[in-house]
Amino acid sequence: MQVWNPAYLGGNTGYSRGVAIDWHYRFAYLLGVAGVDIDDVVDALLDWLAGQQRVWLRSTDSQYVVMWMRTASGSPVEILARIAGSDLYLVAGRALSGDRLNEFEKWEDTDE
């Protein structure tokens, strides 16, 4: 799989964790079809890595994790990602809706 547009966190960006966020070009396309801006997702992940935003990590019983979060503009989304060492590979995503959105909003009101 060819990786497109990695956003490296480290060096002069003010982030010391040295985490790479990578995604395939189709990921950005699929988000766009779902009405979600890839830049909003990446900004939200940067905020999470900096400790400025909570993300609800949901186990998938595999090497992947589902993250429920709000984008930088406040839209609720779910992202499927694979965490490999210090790298995060974004695989799929869409807007949160229905029962999952209700469950996420309840979680947002807790301290979990």
N, C-alpha and C positions, 0 to 999 in steps of 0.2 A: 504494500500500500504506500503510495506516495503521500508524504505529509506536506501540508500546505500551511504557510503562514504561522510558524511557531512564535509564540510570545514568550521570550525568555525573561524570567524574573531574577535579577541579580545585578551585580556590577553597579552601574550608575543609576539604576531605577529606584534605589532606596529599599529594595527588598533583599534580605540576606539569605533567604531560604534556598535560592538557586533551583527553583522549580520551573520546568518547561511545560507549557500548555500547548499541546499539538492537536490539530484536527485535519481530517481529510477535506478536500474542497467540497465534497458532497454533503458534509455535515452542515456547512454554512448555507448551502442551497436548500437542504431540507428544513432548516430553521426558518429561512426566508419564506418558504411555502407555508409554514405554520404561523407566519406573522411575527416571528421572533427575530430580533436583530442580534447577530453574532457579536457585535461590539458590546451590546448590553450584557450578554452572557459572560464574555471575557472580563469586563469591568467588575461584574459581580463576583466572579471567581477571584480576581485580584483582591477585592475587598475582603473576601473570606480568608484568603491566605495571609492577609495583613491583620487578621483578627478584628475586622471592622464590621463583619456581617456573619450571621449564623446561616448554616446550610444544613439541611436535614439529610443525612446519609442513610440510604435505605439498602439493606443487604439484598443480594440477588442469588445467594448460594453459588456463586461462581467467582471468577476473577474480576467481575465488573461490579460497579456500585451505581445506584441511582441517586442523584442529588436533587432534592426539591429545594428551590430557592426563589428569591425575587431578583430580577435583573436590576441593573443600575437604574433603570427608569421605573422600577416597581412592579413589573409584570411577573406573575408567578409562572415558573417553568419547571420542567423536569428534564434532567440531562443524564444520559447513560454514559459512563466513563470507565476507563480502566486505569487503575493506579499501579504504576510499575516503578518501584523504587521512589525516586523523587520526581517522577514525571507523571503527568495527568494527560491521558489521551481521550479526547471527547469523541464519542461515537455517534450518538443520536440525541435528539431533543425535541420537545414540543411544549406548547402552552399547557399549564395545569388546568384541569376543568373537572366538573362533576364532583363525585365523591372524593377523589384525590385532593381536589382543591379545598373542599370542606375540611378534610382531615388535616391538611397542611395549615390552614388558617387556625384551627384549634391548637395545633402544635406551636404556632407562632405566639399564642397567648400564654404559653407555659415557659418555665425556666429550664426545660430539658436541653 
